């Protein structure tokens, strides 16, 4: 959810509010209770990637790439001989 900045033109109270995109703009100041609240136009916030998953899964190290390449070029093991599922009766 984005953070919006608001300022009251009556009392000068300035605050930030977390709101979804579909929520209506606030109009009533929480401090003076007048309908003089204005949403300020700001630069917004930056995108933060938290955790280790993004970098480690999308950008592998050179040692990982070389090990994966050697695994893919290794010959496949020979298939096991087929065994008879039917046994001869005595």
MOQUIMO-V442333 format. One record per pair of residues at least 24 apart in sequence whose ideal C-beta (glycine too) atoms are under 8 Angstrom apart, sorted by the first residue. I is the first residue (numbers start at 1). J is the second residue. If there is no record, write none. Layout:
# MOQUIMO-V442333
<<I,J> <I,J>>
This chain:
# MOQUIMO-V442333
<<2,44> <2,45> <3,45> <4,39> <4,40> <5,39> <5,40> <5,42> <6,37> <6,38> <6,39> <6,40> <7,37> <7,38> <7,40> <8,32> <8,34> <8,36> <8,37> <8,38> <9,36> <9,37> <9,38> <10,34> <10,36> <11,36>>
